[in-house]
């Protein structure tokens, strides 16, 4: 059983890794284009905008993308009603959140930046809708289709962005193009999701009104996932925002150059979560199987992370020279290289803890880590600028990994102890 599931996870993870490589490479190459053709300051603005976008995307999603996988596995006949409710909520919250943020920026930023910022931030709404359909498709244990759609979207964006940059267009036009492409991709996801579910269960139920009580129930369940997602994704972005506030756009650009290489491990960690968590949450996967699989994959994750970290450390000078050509980013990458180990390891741990309904524990832990990160980042950035941001990131990542490892083994130690006690009494 464990071997069969492992093979399924390997296959699905590989498919999503390929997609993530294309998506991340497209964004990475776009950042290089911006840095070389438009300057480090514009790269800083691009990174700054997407730091806000990442946080706002989590708020708009509200944990529903993770919850949907669980709900659909529990009640597949009601999948369409879940999707309708969730997307309506995301659209309303997305519009309101974007408007509030734009009003705040309007009164705190210069007018030349407002329009560019607006184009970048607005993309969170179609992206949130995409996530709903993507989660719905992944609940069917279909990793290939959403991976293909996202890859095609990324490649088209890169080609158009290349044309815009070399045609002397500015950051606003690039972000506007991205917004339009995300809207189109959301539409494609909608029709593909409908076709796949119709093939899976035949006629899809469209019955049922979106009641307030039904939404309250979903919101209650998703709130813990939202808290975890918001805190997890906002931790590194808040470091970037603090760096931009305390220092400058140049410092953000320097940190971004190193961070993008280290953050590339998300190609694997994101793929691993997308393929691992649906298996963990599947009704046919027993608790014993979950534990054995997780022990196995924790070791694999640590080994892969160690190899990747060493490679990044020794290749840091070459990688920066070959791409961004920002001398100051080399020591940043050398430090951040070792963040890939905890990122891979806690991807497995989080998937497992979510599957055994420990999201409340995760919420408390992330709240503490989030607060510690703000304090650490403020102190270290004030003292060491972008180097301080890198050091704060490393401390936070390892603290999170160690805490989750302790929780994982303590949970299963209690289970083993209880089972031995029951067996002894029975004897």
N, C-alpha and C positions, 0 to 999 in steps of 0.2 A: 504493500500500500504506500509506504513512505517513498520507495523507489519510483513508483509510477507517478506520484504527485510531484516528486523532485524533477523528473524528466519533463513534465508539463510546465513547471515553473521555469526551468532552463530555456525551453523553447519559447515560451511567451516573453520572458525577460529579454531574450536575444532579439525578438521582433521589435519590442518597444525600444530597446537600446539603439537599434538602427534608426528608428524614427527620431529618437531624442538626439542622436548624433547629427542628423540632418537639421533638426530644428535649432539645436544649440549652435551648430556650425554656421547656420545662416545668420543668427543674431550676432555671433562672434565676428564673422566677416564684416557684417554691417558696421559693428563698432569700430573695427579696424579702418574701414573706409572713412567713417566719420572722423576718426582721430587723425588720419593722414591728410584728408582733403579739406576738412572743415576746422580742424584744430582740437587740442586737448580740452579747451574750455567748452566746446560744443559737445564733446564726448562726456564731459562732466554733467552738462545739462541733460543729455540723453539718459545717462545713468540715474540722475536725480529724479527725473520724471518717472522712470520705470520703478524706482524705489517706492514712490507713492502709488503707482499703478498696482504693484504686487500686493501692497497692504490693502488697498481698496478692493482688489479682486477677492481677497479672503473675506472681507466684510460682506460683499455682495453675494458670495457663494454661501456664507453662513453655515458651513459644514455639511451642506446638503449633498454634495457630490460623494462624500464618504458614506453618509447615512444611506443614500439611495442604493448603493451596492447591497447593504444589509437588508433593506426593506424589500427590494426586488427579489432577492433570494428567498425571503420568507413568503412573499405573495406575488407570484409572477403575473397572475391574471389581472392584478390591479396596477400594473406598471405604468400604463398611460395616465391614470389619474394622479399618481405620484408625480409624474413628470410635469403635468399641467399645473398642479399646485406649486411645485417648486419653481418653475420658470416664471410664473406670475409674481411670486414673491421676489425673485431675483431682479426682475425688470423694475419693479416699483422701488425696491431698496437701492438698486444701482443708479437709477435716475436721481433719486433724492440725495444719495451720497455724493455723486458727481457734482450736482448743483451746489451743495453745501461747500465742498472743497474748492470749487471754482470761485465762489463768493469770497472765501477766506483768502485765496491766492490773489484775487483782484485787489484787495485792500492791503496786501502785504508785499506784493511784487511789482516790478516795473511793467509798464503796459506792453513793451515789446515782447515780453516773455509770456504774457497771458494767453494769446491765441495758440501758440505752440503747445503750451501746457494743456490747454483745453482739448486739442486734437489727440494728444497722447493719453490723457486720462479717460476720455470717452470710450476708448476701446475696451474698458473693463466690462461694459454691459454685454456686448456680443460674446466676449470670452467666457463670461459666467454662464450664458445660455449653452455655449459649446460644451462646457464641463458637465452639464446635466446629461446631455445626450451621450457624451463620451462615457460617463459612468454607467449609464443604462446599457450601452453596448458591451462594456467590460464585464458587467454582471452576467452576461451570457458566456463569459470566458472567451470572448472574441477580442483578441488584442491587435490583430492585423489591420482591421478596417479603420479604427480611429487613428492608428499609427500612420496609415497611408494618407488619410485626409489631412492630418496635421503636417506631414512632410511635404505634400504638394503645396499647401498653403505657404509654408516657410520658403520653399524654393521660388515660388512666384514672387513673393514679397522681396526676396533678395535681388532677383533680376530687375524688378521695377525700381527698387532703391538704387541699384547700381546706375541705371539710366538717369534717374533724377539727380544723383550726386554729380555725375559727369556732365550733366546738362546745366549745372550751376544752380540747381534748386537748393532750398535751405531745409533746415530741420522740420519746419512746419509742414512742408509738402510731403516729406517722408512719413511723418506721423499720421497725416491725413490719409495717405495711401494705405498704411497699416490698418487704420480704422475701417476703411471700406472693405479691405480684404477679410477682416475678422467678421464683419457682418455677413459677407457672402459665404464664408466657411460655416457660420452658425446655421444658415439656411440649408447648406449641403448636409450637415450633421442631422438636421431635423428629418429630412426625407430618407436618409440612409437608415437612421434608427427605426423609423416606421416600417421600412421594408424588412429589416432583420427581425423585428418582433413579430411581424405578420407571418414570416416564414417559420418562426419558432413555435408560436402558439395559435396560429390561424387568425381568426377574427379578434381584433383588439377592442377591448371594452372602452367606450368613450362615455359611459354613463357616470353619473354622479356629479353633483355640484360642488364647487369649492367652498366648503363651509368654514366658518370661523373656528368652530371646535376642532375640525380636522387639521387646520393649519396650526392651531395651538399645540396639538399633540405632536405634530412633526417638528415644530419649533423647539419644544421641550427636549425632544430626542437629539436634535441637531445642535443644540446650544453648546454641549460639551465638545463636539467635534469642531464647531466654529471657534471656540476658545482655544483649542489646541492648534488649529490651523493658523489662526490669526497671530498667536504668540510665536509659533515656530517660524512662520515666514517673515514676520515683522522684525524679529531679532536682528538678522544681518542688515535689513533695510534701514532700521532705526540707527544702526551704527553709521551707515552712509549718510543719513539725514543729519545726525549729530556732527559728523565730519564736515559736511557742507556748511552747516550753521556756524561751527566754531572756526573752521579754517576757510576754505575757498573751493570754487569749482575745479581749480587745478588739482587740489589735493584729492578731490573725489575722483577725478580722472586717473590720477596715479594709482589710487587704491583699486579702482575699477579694473585697471589693466591686469593687476595681479590676481584680483578676486575672480575675474572671469575664467582664468585657467583653473584655479582651485575649485571653483563652483561647477566646472565641467563634470565633476564626479556625479552631479545631478543627472547626467545622462544615464548612469547606471542605477543610482539610488531611486530615481523617479520610476524607471522601468521596473525595478525590483519591487517597489511598493505596488505599482499598478497590476503586476502579475501575482505577487505574493499575497496581498491582502484579500482579493476575491477568493483565493483558495482557502485561506485561513477562516474566512467568514462563511464558507459554504457549509450547508447543513450536514453533508456527508463526511466532513473532516472531524474526527474525534479529538478530544482534548489531548489524549496521549500522542496522537499523530502530530498535532500542532506543536507540542513540546519537543518531540524528537526532531522534527523538521527545523525548528527554530535553533536548537543547539547546533545542528549541522551547518545551517546557513550563517550563524554568527561567526563560526570559525572561518568559513569561506570568505565572509565579508571582511574580517580582520586581515586575512592574508592578502586579499586583493587590494585592500586599502593601503597596507604597508608597502607593497610593491609600487603602487601608483604614487605614494608620497615620496619615496626615494627617487623615483624617476623624475617627478616634478622638481624636486630640490636640486638635483644635479643638472637638469636641463633648463633651469629658470633663466639664466643669462641668454642662452640661445633662443628660447621661446619669445622673450621680450624683444630681443634684437630683430628677430624674424618678423614680428607682427607690429606691435605698437611703437617700438623704438623710443620708449620712455625709460631712461636710465634709472630714475627714482623708483620704478615699479619692481626692479629686480629683487631687492631685499624683502619687499612686501610678499612677493610670490614664494620666496624661500621659507618665510614664516607660515604662510597660508597653506603651503604644500601638505603639511601634516594634519590639516583639518579634514582631509579626505577619509582618514581612518575612522573617526567617530561618526561621520556622516553615513558611511556604509553600514556600520555596525548597528546604529540606532534605527536605521530604516527597518531592519528585521525586528528589532525589539518593539518598535511602535506598532507594526503590523500585528504582532502577536498580542500585545496588550489591548489593542482595539478589539481583536477577535474574542477576547475573554471578558469584554465589557469593563475595562479598566480606564476608560476615557476620563473619568472624574479624577482619578489619581494623576493622569497625564496633565490635566488642566491645572491642578494645584502646582505640580512640578514646573510646568512652563511659566506660570505666573511668577514663581520665585526666580527662575532663570532670567526671565524678561526684565524684572526689576534690577537684578544683579548686573545684567548687560548694560543697562542705561547708566548705572553708577560707574561701572568699570570703563565704559567707552568715554564717558565725559572726562573722567580723571586722566586716562591714558592718552586720549586725543589732545587734551589741553597740554600735556607734558611732551608728547612725542609725535603729534600730528598723525599722518597716515600709518606710520609704523605702530603707533599706539592702537589704532583701529585694528590692525592685524593681530596684535598681541591679545587684545580683548576678545577677538573672535575665537582664537585658539583656546583660551581659558574657558570660555562659555561652552564650546563644543565638547571638550573633554569632561567637563563637569556633568553635562547632560548624559553623555554615554555611560560614565561610571555609575551614576545614579540609577539609570535604567537597567544596567546589568545586575546591580544589587537587587532591584525589585524583581527582575525576572527569576533569578535563582532563589530568592526568598519565597516567592509564591509557590514554586514547584518543590522546594524543600518542605514547606508546610504540608503539601499534598502527600508527599512520600511519607512523612512522619505520621500523618493521620491514617494513611492506609496500613502502615505497620502496626499502629495501635489497634485498629479494628481487627486485623488479622490475628494479633496476639490474644485479644479478648475472645475471639471466636474459637481459638485453639484451646 
